[in-house]
Amino acid sequence: MRLELANDSCAETAGPVVRTDASFTVAAWVMLEQTTANHTVLSQAAAKRAGFHLRYHAGADRWQFGLPSTGMGASPSWHRVRSQQPPELGRWTHLAGVYDVPAGKVRLYVDGVLQGEADAPPSPWMAGGPTLIGCAGTTKGKRWSPLGGVVDDVRLWASTLHPDRIADFAAS
């Protein structure tokens, strides 16, 4: 079932779906309809910021998966990886973000292809708020970067997913 989100709406779970202080994988099919601003596909709320985001980054014109170094403080460093190519508007795209704690890496896959990896936060921390589909936000109800598009087949795992399995999901 596809979830079509208006420009200022998003869906949320009752609580966290993954532990952001441990390895996890998030994935979804998304159809981006505009590139005029940042558009979040998946995130998990914390007190001051999202514990992770899988999104379109307008400034770079790329897909991006990232985690902040901390849930507190004014200016965390971000550990992110971006797609090699800009997205195609109106086309279904499979995105997957992997946080691999033992390897200390953050990875992004687009249509089953590894786009790159970056160093992960040195001290994993738990974002204990709801998982958000179609926006980023905080546990205090603040929301930003709405998708304003269509998302389908959202999946989250409490582990790293093998690259072959990510490719299989992207091919289906």
Helices and strands as residue ranges (DSSP letters): E 3-4, E 11-12, E 24-31, E 39-45, E 50-57, E 62-68, E 78-82, E 92-100, E 105-110, E 113-119, E 131-133, E 136-137, E 143-144, E 150-157, H 163-171
